[in-house]
Amino acid sequence: MTDQASSEQITRYADMFAAMGTDSRLRIVQLLLSAHPDGMVAGEIQAELGISSSNLSHHLDKLKNEQLVQVAREGTFLRYTANTEALQELLNFLYAECCTRNKAIKRSSVMQVCK
């Protein structure tokens, strides 16, 4: 990968940000990150966030389509986990050019916050 993201990558990242662009979806991602690596079944997410099952299904589908969450079937349940690799890639994209113009702070100090 070059230093500058390709047009396709930027479109992908924009879609990922758009998928998290509602308060419900952002709360879902935060909740799944707090439950990482085990994740949560859909009913647990619904109970925790107070989202109707149809709304939750819609939000989870959007996050899954953008590869921000992963799903695995466990019998009759669906277990959702945050896709930490995709989220890390998204953060790396944001910080890739961090402070390259004026060097006000070191990039390594910004990235340490995420570790």
Beta strands, then each sheet from edge to edge (+ up, - down):
strand 1: 40-41
strand 2: 69-74
strand 3: 77-82
sheet 1: 1+ 3- 2+
end
